[in-house]
């Protein structure tokens, strides 16, 4: 795990939106979260070299600074996402209109079976 430790100590401070959480006894994993902190994927890092981890993060779209104190360009502020999830946000009601319609139609028919219970 020497390679992973070198990555943690030397490379993580250079990455924007990459946070290390130490869990004693756990194998090192990269846990990818969406903008709502929901888990998207887990990638085991145990058998990877430092350069392989850096290549993976580059492919995933993480921004790596030259120095920890460097500014992050605006276009990478929400990295690894390519854009802000809130940039072109529609009003709340319109995004829920489908759900409202589905609820209204199922409530009007008492024989509709709900599978989510």
Secondary structure, 3 states (H helix, E strand, C coil): CHHHHHHHHHHHHHECCCCCCCCCCCCCEEEEECCCCCEEEEEECCCCCHHHHHHHHHHHCCCECCCCCCCCCHHHCCCCCCCCCCCCCCCHHHHHHHHHHHHHHHHHCCCCCCCCC
